[in-house]
Amino acid sequence: IAFMQRFKAGERIIPPGADVVTQGQTSSALYTVLSGMAVRSIHLPEGQRQVISFTFPGDLIGLQSGLMGEARHSVTAVSEMVLCHFPRNRVWELFKNQPERAYDLTWIAAVEEHFLGETVATLGQRDALERVAWALVRIWRRLVALGMEQGGSVPFPFRQQDLADALGLSIVHTNRRIVALRQ
């Protein structure tokens, strides 16, 4: 805890709609999400957006740009976020002096890789109804695991467009599948 307090540079508050990380730019920081949610997305040259994942409390933001030199995706807040800010240039110190924390970072990256593999399988092998159901269940389970469930519901600040962009569906088709699931 003492090391992490020294390693931490501070906290940032990000308003809804603001980018934490912008595709194509470099960042001098890594962040862990203390509260709030965001979407990770890739903006294609033709103007389309592909949501590659949803970001929740406990997630790490900025590791990719720290290793790749620039961010290959954007992270945009969908609710107010509180982020713990760590200087990227001190990550090697973490690996050298705190192997347990370094393992935690590796574990977080592996979990994200697993999720992305599951996402690719969903997009390639499930129909629209199954895609929407899968996404909603994954988000539900994650928020319940984070202790965010109250009275049988969880916060859901994501728009239907975010869900559509994550699942490779049109907004109209996504809406129809949500209505079908409600029924």
Helices and strands as residue ranges (DSSP letters): H 2-7, E 10-14, E 19-21, E 29-35, E 38-43, E 49-55, E 60-61, H 63-68, E 74-77, E 81-87, G 88-90, H 91-97, H 99-125, H 128-145, H 160-167, H 171-182
